[in-house]
Amino acid sequence: MIMSQTQGTSTVQPSAKKRKPIGKDVSTRRRIARDRRHFRLRKKISGTAERPRLSVKRSSRHIYVQLIDDLAGHTLAAASTMEADVRAVEGDKKAKSAKVGELLAARAKNAGISSVLFDRGGNAYHGRIAALADAAREAGLEF
């Protein structure tokens, strides 16, 4: 706030609003860009019980996938690299992501789901995301 005195009286003038600076480091800028891409994508797609949304969450160490019915707000099936079946897999993170894709496709088949909408979560379709999607397709899920 700025204090100014004019002719013996003091008035308080509100200072201009300060914008929060967008992060200057690379990781913050990438996270913000990924969030924006994900919001744009989510405006366009919504899962149903017949064709749920396959949502992917990727961290630096793990990957999590869910089949979501957005109309009811329910998760129909899920899989992640945190599960014992996937932890036992030898190999790199791409191999484990592929195993998660196979596991999710099997669970989707058991739930009677054959077709899904792919929500990559703002991540680039490359590396672990592509390995997961390809393995799910090979296991019988239609995108």
N, CA, C and O atoms as a DFTB+ gen file, in Angstrom:
572 C
 N C O
     1  1       0.834      -1.171       0.000
     2  2       0.000       0.000       0.000
     3  2       0.883       1.240       0.000
     4  3       1.969       1.259       0.581
     5  1       0.401       2.238      -0.646
     6  2       1.146       3.481      -0.767
     7  2       0.448       4.531       0.081
     8  3      -0.753       4.761      -0.057
     9  1       1.206       5.158       0.948
    10  2       0.656       6.229       1.787
    11  2       1.039       7.559       1.152
    12  3       2.199       7.778       0.801
    13  1       0.077       8.427       1.011
    14  2       0.388       9.751       0.478
    15  2      -0.285      10.790       1.356
    16  3      -1.385      10.581       1.868
    17  1       0.381      11.885       1.514
    18  2      -0.186      12.966       2.312
    19  2      -0.419      14.166       1.410
    20  3       0.491      14.642       0.730
    21  1      -1.650      14.643       1.418
    22  2      -1.981      15.844       0.668
    23  2      -2.715      16.790       1.588
    24  3      -3.763      16.450       2.138
    25  1      -2.172      17.959       1.751
    26  2      -2.755      19.034       2.538
    27  2      -3.165      18.575       3.931
    28  3      -4.275      18.854       4.386
    29  1      -2.262      17.870       4.602
    30  2      -2.512      17.521       5.983
    31  2      -3.340      16.270       6.200
    32  3      -3.454      15.812       7.337
    33  1      -3.913      15.706       5.172
    34  2      -4.682      14.471       5.359
    35  2      -3.930      13.327       4.697
    36  3      -3.247      13.515       3.691
    37  1      -4.062      12.168       5.262
    38  2      -3.390      11.012       4.666
    39  2      -4.436      10.105       4.024
    40  3      -5.486       9.832       4.605
    41  1      -4.131       9.655       2.839
    42  2      -5.015       8.722       2.150
    43  2      -4.223       7.470       1.803
    44  3      -3.017       7.520       1.562
    45  1      -4.917       6.372       1.784
    46  2      -4.274       5.102       1.463
    47  2      -4.723       4.689       0.073
    48  3      -5.918       4.563      -0.195
    49  1      -3.766       4.483      -0.796
    50  2      -4.068       4.060      -2.155
    51  2      -3.672       2.592      -2.307
    52  3      -2.567       2.199      -1.933
    53  1      -4.573       1.793      -2.853
    54  2      -4.210       0.377      -3.026
    55  2      -3.135       0.236      -4.099
    56  3      -3.172       0.898      -5.136
    57  1      -2.197      -0.626      -3.825
    58  2      -1.141      -0.858      -4.816
    59  2      -1.669      -1.776      -5.914
    60  3      -2.649      -2.495      -5.723
    61  1      -1.016      -1.738      -7.041
    62  2      -1.429      -2.568      -8.172
    63  2      -1.249      -4.040      -7.816
    64  3      -0.312      -4.410      -7.108
    65  1      -2.158      -4.872      -8.316
    66  2      -2.051      -6.302      -8.039
    67  2      -0.797      -6.849      -8.695
    68  3      -0.461      -6.511      -9.830
    69  1      -0.124      -7.690      -7.957
    70  2       1.072      -8.316      -8.494
    71  2       0.709      -9.708      -8.973
    72  3       0.038     -10.462      -8.268
    73  1       1.151     -10.045     -10.168
    74  2       0.925     -11.380     -10.692
    75  2       1.956     -12.320     -10.109
    76  3       3.103     -11.946      -9.864
    77  1       1.522     -13.547      -9.895
    78  2       2.481     -14.544      -9.463
    79  2       3.344     -14.894     -10.667
    80  3       2.811     -15.174     -11.741
    81  1       4.634     -14.884     -10.514
    82  2       5.485     -15.185     -11.666
    83  2       5.380     -16.655     -12.048
    84  3       5.326     -17.534     -11.187
    85  1       5.352     -16.903     -13.336
    86  2       5.395     -18.280     -13.808
    87  2       6.799     -18.780     -13.530
    88  3       7.780     -18.062     -13.720
    89  1       6.881     -20.017     -13.078
    90  2       8.161     -20.572     -12.663
    91  2       9.257     -20.381     -13.683
    92  3       9.046     -20.554     -14.883
    93  1      10.399     -20.033     -13.210
    94  2      11.503     -19.785     -14.113
    95  2      12.300     -21.056     -14.382
    96  3      13.043     -21.131     -15.361
    97  1      12.146     -22.060     -13.509
    98  2      12.891     -23.281     -13.749
    99  2      12.159     -24.174     -14.749
   100  3      10.946     -24.059     -14.927
   101  1      12.892     -25.041     -15.384
   102  2      12.375     -25.849     -16.481
   103  2      11.287     -26.802     -16.009
   104  3      10.277     -26.967     -16.692
   105  1      11.473     -27.427     -14.863
   106  2      10.498     -28.424     -14.413
   107  2       9.139     -27.796     -14.135
   108  3       8.111     -28.413     -14.413
   109  1       9.115     -26.595     -13.600
   110  2       7.844     -25.921     -13.331
   111  2       7.160     -25.541     -14.632
   112  3       5.946     -25.703     -14.761
   113  1       7.916     -25.039     -15.595
   114  2       7.330     -24.682     -16.887
   115  2       6.758     -25.909     -17.588
   116  3       5.682     -25.843     -18.182
   117  1       7.473     -27.022     -17.520
   118  2       6.984     -28.251     -18.152
   119  2       5.719     -28.757     -17.473
   120  3       4.796     -29.214     -18.147
   121  1       5.666     -28.680     -16.138
   122  2       4.479     -29.123     -15.412
   123  2       3.279     -28.266     -15.771
   124  3       2.181     -28.785     -15.973
   125  1       3.480     -26.959     -15.852
   126  2       2.390     -26.047     -16.211
   127  2       1.907     -26.339     -17.632
   128  3       0.701     -26.367     -17.880
   129  1       2.835     -26.557     -18.562
   130  2       2.456     -26.863     -19.945
   131  2       1.711     -28.195     -20.022
   132  3       0.735     -28.317     -20.762
   133  1       2.169     -29.201     -19.255
   134  2       1.494     -30.501     -19.238
   135  2       0.084     -30.367     -18.675
   136  3      -0.849     -30.976     -19.200
   137  1      -0.085     -29.578     -17.615
   138  2      -1.415     -29.352     -17.038
   139  2      -2.338     -28.668     -18.038
   140  3      -3.513     -29.021     -18.134
   141  1      -1.823     -27.695     -18.781
   142  2      -2.640     -27.006     -19.784
   143  2      -3.074     -27.959     -20.899
   144  3      -4.225     -27.935     -21.336
   145  1      -2.135     -28.799     -21.353
   146  2      -2.484     -29.787     -22.379
   147  2      -3.546     -30.746     -21.865
   148  3      -4.469     -31.107     -22.595
   149  1      -3.416     -31.161     -20.604
   150  2      -4.385     -32.099     -20.039
   151  2      -5.766     -31.454     -19.920
   152  3      -6.767     -32.109     -20.212
   153  1      -5.846     -30.207     -19.507
   154  2      -7.141     -29.525     -19.414
   155  2      -7.788     -29.396     -20.790
   156  3      -8.998     -29.580     -20.926
   157  1      -6.990     -29.079     -21.812
   158  2      -7.531     -28.993     -23.175
   159  2      -8.075     -30.342     -23.629
   160  3      -9.137     -30.414     -24.247
   161  1      -7.353     -31.395     -23.323
   162  2      -7.772     -32.735     -23.707
   163  2      -9.033     -33.155     -22.965
   164  3      -9.925     -33.765     -23.555
   165  1      -9.116     -32.837     -21.682
   166  2     -10.270     -33.243     -20.871
   167  2     -11.544     -32.516     -21.275
   168  3     -12.643     -33.017     -21.035
   169  1     -11.413     -31.341     -21.884
   170  2     -12.603     -30.643     -22.380
   171  2     -13.237     -31.413     -23.526
   172  3     -14.442     -31.311     -23.755
   173  1     -12.430     -32.186     -24.248
   174  2     -12.895     -32.861     -25.448
   175  2     -13.386     -34.281     -25.202
   176  3     -14.256     -34.757     -25.931
   177  1     -12.852     -34.975     -24.192
   178  2     -13.227     -36.372     -23.998
   179  2     -13.856     -36.595     -22.633
   180  3     -13.514     -35.931     -21.654
   181  1     -14.784     -37.547     -22.592
   182  2     -15.433     -37.947     -21.353
   183  2     -15.790     -39.416     -21.478
   184  3     -16.354     -39.837     -22.488
   185  1     -15.467     -40.193     -20.462
   186  2     -15.716     -41.623     -20.509
   187  2     -17.134     -41.982     -20.107
   188  3     -17.762     -41.277     -19.318
   189  1     -17.633     -43.072     -20.648
   190  2     -18.946     -43.605     -20.294
   191  2     -18.759     -45.037     -19.808
   192  3     -17.646     -45.562     -19.819
   193  1     -19.845     -45.663     -19.384
   194  2     -19.754     -47.048     -18.921
   195  2     -19.392     -47.983     -20.077
   196  3     -18.655     -48.951     -19.886
   197  1     -19.914     -47.690     -21.288
   198  2     -19.623     -48.533     -22.444
   199  2     -18.212     -48.294     -22.975
   200  3     -17.532     -49.228     -23.398
   201  1     -17.781     -47.036     -22.950
   202  2     -16.453     -46.680     -23.452
   203  2     -15.779     -45.751     -22.440
   204  3     -15.822     -44.531     -22.594
   205  1     -15.156     -46.327     -21.405
   206  2     -14.549     -45.504     -20.356
   207  2     -13.263     -44.823     -20.824
   208  3     -12.691     -45.162     -21.860
   209  1     -12.840     -43.862     -20.030
   210  2     -11.610     -43.115     -20.310
   211  2     -10.443     -43.839     -19.653
   212  3     -10.485     -44.134     -18.459
   213  1      -9.409     -44.125     -20.424
   214  2      -8.200     -44.732     -19.889
   215  2      -7.270     -43.589     -19.496
   216  3      -6.625     -42.980     -20.351
   217  1      -7.207     -43.306     -18.211
   218  2      -6.437     -42.178     -17.699
   219  2      -5.057     -42.648     -17.255
   220  3      -4.932     -43.648     -16.548
   221  1      -4.022     -41.923     -17.674
   222  2      -2.642     -42.277     -17.354
   223  2      -2.028     -41.196     -16.482
   224  3      -2.102     -40.011     -16.808
   225  1      -1.417     -41.606     -15.368
   226  2      -0.660     -40.694     -14.507
   227  2       0.759     -41.220     -14.460
   228  3       0.993     -42.381     -14.124
   229  1       1.704     -40.359     -14.798
   230  2       3.105     -40.766     -14.854
   231  2       3.905     -39.948     -13.860
   232  3       3.828     -38.719     -13.859
   233  1       4.662     -40.611     -13.024
   234  2       5.605     -39.923     -12.157
   235  2       7.008     -40.295     -12.628
   236  3       7.161     -41.012     -13.617
   237  1       8.012     -39.822     -11.938
   238  2       9.371     -40.127     -12.376
   239  2       9.711     -41.599     -12.179
   240  3      10.599     -42.127     -12.848
   241  1       9.012     -42.260     -11.268
   242  2       9.345     -43.645     -10.951
   243  2       8.246     -44.652     -11.309
   244  3       8.544     -45.799     -11.642
   245  1       6.989     -44.233     -11.242
   246  2       5.869     -45.157     -11.426
   247  2       4.900     -44.650     -12.481
   248  3       4.978     -43.503     -12.923
   249  1       3.984     -45.530     -12.876
   250  2       2.924     -45.169     -13.808
   251  2       1.632     -45.797     -13.289
   252  3       1.627     -46.942     -12.836
   253  1       0.549     -45.047     -13.359
   254  2      -0.745     -45.483     -12.847
   255  2      -1.779     -45.302     -13.953
   256  3      -1.792     -44.268     -14.622
   257  1      -2.645     -46.293     -14.155
   258  2      -3.701     -46.186     -15.160
   259  2      -5.029     -46.600     -14.538
   260  3      -5.088     -47.471     -13.670
   261  1      -6.091     -45.952     -15.005
   262  2      -7.440     -46.251     -14.535
   263  2      -8.393     -46.216     -15.716
   264  3      -8.185     -45.465     -16.668
   265  1      -9.427     -47.023     -15.654
   266  2     -10.554     -46.924     -16.574
   267  2     -11.665     -46.231     -15.808
   268  3     -12.161     -46.759     -14.813
   269  1     -12.061     -45.045     -16.270
   270  2     -12.979     -44.200     -15.515
   271  2     -14.262     -43.968     -16.298
   272  3     -14.232     -43.616     -17.477
   273  1     -15.395     -44.170     -15.619
   274  2     -16.707     -43.798     -16.142
   275  2     -16.987     -42.406     -15.589
   276  3     -17.351     -42.268     -14.421
   277  1     -16.823     -41.369     -16.415
   278  2     -16.974     -39.987     -15.953
   279  2     -18.417     -39.630     -15.636
   280  3     -18.660     -38.766     -14.793
   281  1     -19.378     -40.269     -16.287
   282  2     -20.781     -39.958     -16.024
   283  2     -21.177     -40.368     -14.608
   284  3     -21.894     -39.638     -13.924
   285  1     -20.712     -41.533     -14.170
   286  2     -21.026     -42.013     -12.825
   287  2     -19.958     -41.621     -11.812
   288  3     -20.205     -41.642     -10.606
   289  1     -18.767     -41.262     -12.298
   290  2     -17.677     -40.903     -11.394
   291  2     -17.055     -42.117     -10.721
   292  3     -16.623     -42.035      -9.571
   293  1     -17.006     -43.257     -11.436
   294  2     -16.480     -44.493     -10.869
   295  2     -15.265     -44.973     -11.649
   296  3     -15.167     -44.793     -12.863
   297  1     -14.340     -45.593     -10.915
   298  2     -13.212     -46.264     -11.538
   299  2     -13.605     -47.712     -11.768
   300  3     -13.974     -48.412     -10.825
   301  1     -13.529     -48.166     -13.002
   302  2     -13.968     -49.514     -13.355
   303  2     -12.840     -50.540     -13.240
   304  3     -13.093     -51.698     -12.907
   305  1     -11.613     -50.133     -13.507
   306  2     -10.448     -51.007     -13.385
   307  2      -9.218     -50.125     -13.235
   308  3      -9.206     -48.981     -13.690
   309  1      -8.194     -50.658     -12.599
   310  2      -6.971     -49.882     -12.390
   311  2      -5.770     -50.818     -12.337
   312  3      -5.904     -52.007     -12.046
   313  1      -4.599     -50.263     -12.622
   314  2      -3.343     -51.000     -12.523
   315  2      -2.218     -49.986     -12.360
   316  3      -2.345     -48.832     -12.769
   317  1      -1.117     -50.428     -11.760
   318  2       0.035     -49.538     -11.607
   319  2       1.301     -50.360     -11.437
   320  3       1.253     -51.580     -11.281
   321  1       2.427     -49.675     -11.470
   322  2       3.707     -50.342     -11.268
   323  2       3.955     -50.630      -9.795
   324  3       4.981     -51.217      -9.453
   325  1       3.056     -50.239      -8.929
   326  2       3.195     -50.498      -7.498
   327  2       2.769     -51.924      -7.137
   328  3       3.041     -52.385      -6.029
   329  1       2.111     -52.618      -8.048
   330  2       1.593     -53.951      -7.767
   331  2       2.711     -54.988      -7.812
   332  3       3.706     -54.814      -8.515
   333  1       2.534     -56.066      -7.054
   334  2       3.563     -57.097      -6.939
   335  2       3.849     -57.774      -8.278
   336  3       4.998     -58.108      -8.570
   337  1       2.807     -57.980      -9.097
   338  2       3.006     -58.624     -10.404
   339  2       3.955     -57.814     -11.278
   340  3       4.777     -58.372     -12.004
   341  1       3.833     -56.510     -11.201
   342  2       4.638     -55.637     -12.060
   343  2       6.017     -55.408     -11.456
   344  3       7.001     -55.292     -12.187
   345  1       6.098     -55.342     -10.143
   346  2       7.400     -55.145      -9.494
   347  2       8.347     -56.310      -9.779
   348  3       9.565     -56.135      -9.807
   349  1       7.780     -57.497      -9.990
   350  2       8.597     -58.680     -10.254
   351  2       9.183     -58.685     -11.662
   352  3      10.091     -59.466     -11.945
   353  1       8.683     -57.833     -12.542
   354  2       9.156     -57.788     -13.927
   355  2      10.576     -57.236     -13.971
   356  3      10.872     -56.184     -13.404
   357  1      11.447     -57.973     -14.658
   358  2      12.814     -57.497     -14.848
   359  2      12.828     -56.557     -16.044
   360  3      12.124     -56.787     -17.028
   361  1      13.609     -55.523     -15.964
   362  2      13.731     -54.609     -17.094
   363  2      13.585     -53.167     -16.665
   364  3      13.521     -52.848     -15.477
   365  1      13.534     -52.301     -17.668
   366  2      13.465     -50.872     -17.408
   367  2      12.017     -50.434     -17.196
   368  3      11.105     -51.259     -17.146
   369  1      11.828     -49.134     -17.073
   370  2      10.493     -48.590     -16.813
   371  2       9.549     -48.800     -17.986
   372  3       8.340     -48.920     -17.786
   373  1      10.074     -48.848     -19.204
   374  2       9.218     -49.100     -20.370
   375  2       8.668     -50.520     -20.337
   376  3       7.509     -50.739     -20.690
   377  1       9.469     -51.472     -19.924
   378  2       9.012     -52.861     -19.829
   379  2       7.928     -52.989     -18.759
   380  3       6.945     -53.707     -18.943
   381  1       8.114     -52.294     -17.655
   382  2       7.108     -52.332     -16.589
   383  2       5.826     -51.634     -17.024
   384  3       4.734     -52.067     -16.656
   385  1       5.942     -50.563     -17.801
   386  2       4.758     -49.876     -18.317
   387  2       3.986     -50.779     -19.267
   388  3       2.755     -50.783     -19.266
   389  1       4.705     -51.538     -20.074
   390  2       4.047     -52.474     -20.982
   391  2       3.299     -53.545     -20.195
   392  3       2.195     -53.937     -20.573
   393  1       3.893     -54.015     -19.111
   394  2       3.229     -55.013     -18.265
   395  2       1.963     -54.429     -17.636
   396  3       0.957     -55.127     -17.508
   397  1       2.008     -53.163     -17.248
   398  2       0.823     -52.494     -16.693
   399  2      -0.273     -52.424     -17.750
   400  3      -1.445     -52.634     -17.438
   401  1       0.091     -52.132     -18.991
   402  2      -0.884     -52.094     -20.077
   403  2      -1.550     -53.442     -20.297
   404  3      -2.764     -53.513     -20.488
   405  1      -0.755     -54.521     -20.272
   406  2      -1.316     -55.866     -20.423
   407  2      -2.248     -56.204     -19.266
   408  3      -3.323     -56.768     -19.467
   409  1      -1.828     -55.856     -18.057
   410  2      -2.621     -56.135     -16.859
   411  2      -3.950     -55.387     -16.892
   412  3      -4.991     -55.950     -16.552
   413  1      -3.915     -54.126     -17.299
   414  2      -5.150     -53.340     -17.374
   415  2      -6.083     -53.891     -18.445
   416  3      -7.296     -53.943     -18.242
   417  1      -5.532     -54.303     -19.580
   418  2      -6.365     -54.863     -20.649
   419  2      -7.049     -56.142     -20.183
   420  3      -8.216     -56.370     -20.502
   421  1      -6.338     -56.975     -19.434
   422  2      -6.939     -58.205     -18.910
   423  2      -8.066     -57.884     -17.934
   424  3      -9.118     -58.523     -17.964
   425  1      -7.848     -56.900     -17.072
   426  2      -8.890     -56.506     -16.112
   427  2     -10.082     -55.874     -16.819
   428  3     -11.223     -56.051     -16.394
   429  1      -9.824     -55.146     -17.886
   430  2     -10.919     -54.546     -18.654
   431  2     -11.751     -55.637     -19.318
   432  3     -12.980     -55.558     -19.335
   433  1     -11.089     -56.650     -19.861
   434  2     -11.811     -57.762     -20.490
   435  2     -12.685     -58.480     -19.459
   436  3     -13.819     -58.853     -19.760
   437  1     -12.162     -58.674     -18.247
   438  2     -12.951     -59.309     -17.185
   439  2     -14.156     -58.465     -16.802
   440  3     -15.186     -59.006     -16.399
   441  1     -14.041     -57.144     -16.924
   442  2     -15.147     -56.237     -16.596
   443  2     -16.094     -56.048     -17.779
   444  3     -17.098     -55.346     -17.662
   445  1     -15.781     -56.670     -18.921
   446  2     -16.645     -56.568     -20.092
   447  2     -16.420     -55.322     -20.920
   448  3     -17.322     -54.878     -21.631
   449  1     -15.224     -54.747     -20.838
   450  2     -14.892     -53.522     -21.572
   451  2     -13.939     -53.884     -22.707
   452  3     -12.916     -54.530     -22.486
   453  1     -14.283     -53.461     -23.923
   454  2     -13.417     -53.765     -25.060
   455  2     -12.882     -52.511     -25.744
   456  3     -11.886     -52.580     -26.465
   457  1     -13.533     -51.359     -25.526
   458  2     -13.140     -50.126     -26.200
   459  2     -12.998     -49.003     -25.174
   460  3     -13.825     -48.875     -24.271
   461  1     -11.949     -48.191     -25.313
   462  2     -11.686     -47.106     -24.364
   463  2     -11.299     -45.827     -25.101
   464  3     -10.936     -45.858     -26.277
   465  1     -11.383     -44.700     -24.389
   466  2     -10.853     -43.417     -24.859
   467  2      -9.523     -43.201     -24.152
   468  3      -9.454     -43.305     -22.927
   469  1      -8.474     -42.904     -24.896
   470  2      -7.138     -42.777     -24.302
   471  2      -6.889     -41.350     -23.843
   472  3      -6.919     -40.417     -24.646
   473  1      -6.641     -41.181     -22.545
   474  2      -6.313     -39.889     -21.941
   475  2      -4.877     -39.982     -21.451
   476  3      -4.611     -40.542     -20.388
   477  1      -3.953     -39.432     -22.229
   478  2      -2.535     -39.557     -21.896
   479  2      -2.106     -38.611     -20.788
   480  3      -0.936     -38.607     -20.407
   481  1      -3.016     -37.815     -20.266
   482  2      -2.719     -36.960     -19.125
   483  2      -1.809     -35.797     -19.441
   484  3      -1.110     -35.308     -18.554
   485  1      -1.796     -35.340     -20.683
   486  2      -0.944     -34.216     -21.054
   487  2       0.480     -34.619     -21.375
   488  3       1.280     -33.783     -21.794
   489  1       0.810     -35.895     -21.183
   490  2       2.154     -36.375     -21.482
   491  2       2.287     -36.638     -22.976
   492  3       1.301     -36.899     -23.665
   493  1       3.502     -36.567     -23.458
   494  2       3.762     -36.861     -24.863
   495  2       3.559     -38.349     -25.115
   496  3       3.875     -39.180     -24.263
   497  1       3.031     -38.680     -26.287
   498  2       2.833     -40.084     -26.654
   499  2       4.187     -40.625     -27.096
   500  3       4.494     -40.684     -28.287
   501  1       4.982     -41.015     -26.115
   502  2       6.354     -41.424     -26.375
   503  2       6.839     -42.198     -25.164
   504  3       6.361     -41.971     -24.053
   505  1       7.767     -43.095     -25.361
   506  2       8.384     -43.789     -24.244
   507  2       7.421     -44.672     -23.475
   508  3       6.788     -45.562     -24.043
   509  1       7.314     -44.418     -22.167
   510  2       6.491     -45.257     -21.295
   511  2       5.011     -45.190     -21.641
   512  3       4.304     -46.193     -21.539
   513  1       4.530     -44.003     -22.055
   514  2       3.117     -43.848     -22.407
   515  2       2.806     -44.680     -23.652
   516  3       1.791     -45.375     -23.697
   517  1       3.668     -44.610     -24.653
   518  2       3.468     -45.373     -25.885
   519  2       3.591     -46.871     -25.627
   520  3       2.837     -47.656     -26.202
   521  1       4.528     -47.282     -24.771
   522  2       4.697     -48.702     -24.456
   523  2       3.449     -49.253     -23.776
   524  3       3.010     -50.362     -24.080
   525  1       2.884     -48.484     -22.863
   526  2       1.657     -48.894     -22.175
   527  2       0.503     -49.029     -23.164
   528  3      -0.217     -50.027     -23.150
   529  1       0.329     -48.029     -24.020
   530  2      -0.777     -48.038     -24.979
   531  2      -0.632     -49.184     -25.976
   532  3      -1.614     -49.854     -26.295
   533  1       0.577     -49.413     -26.470
   534  2       0.799     -50.490     -27.437
   535  2       0.524     -51.858     -26.816
   536  3      -0.078     -52.721     -27.456
   537  1       0.959     -52.057     -25.579
   538  2       0.726     -53.336     -24.903
   539  2      -0.761     -53.559     -24.650
   540  3      -1.248     -54.683     -24.771
   541  1      -1.484     -52.499     -24.298
   542  2      -2.929     -52.623     -24.073
   543  2      -3.644     -52.953     -25.382
   544  3      -4.585     -53.747     -25.394
   545  1      -3.201     -52.347     -26.483
   546  2      -3.791     -52.648     -27.793
   547  2      -3.535     -54.106     -28.187
   548  3      -4.436     -54.799     -28.659
   549  1      -2.300     -54.557     -27.987
   550  2      -1.948     -55.933     -28.339
   551  2      -2.714     -56.944     -27.493
   552  3      -2.984     -58.058     -27.943
   553  1      -3.065     -56.553     -26.264
   554  2      -3.813     -57.445     -25.374
   555  2      -5.305     -57.427     -25.678
   556  3      -6.071     -58.150     -25.041
   557  1      -5.733     -56.607     -26.649
   558  2      -7.116     -56.661     -27.097
   559  2      -7.974     -55.446     -26.834
   560  3      -9.157     -55.458     -27.174
   561  1      -7.436     -54.405     -26.247
   562  2      -8.226     -53.195     -26.012
   563  2      -8.231     -52.339     -27.269
   564  3      -7.201     -52.201     -27.929
   565  1      -9.374     -51.768     -27.605
   566  2      -9.481     -50.885     -28.769
   567  2      -9.478     -49.436     -28.305
   568  3     -10.183     -49.066     -27.367
   569  1      -8.670     -48.622     -28.982
   570  2      -8.600     -47.198     -28.641
   571  2      -9.368     -46.415     -29.675
   572  3      -9.445     -45.189     -29.590
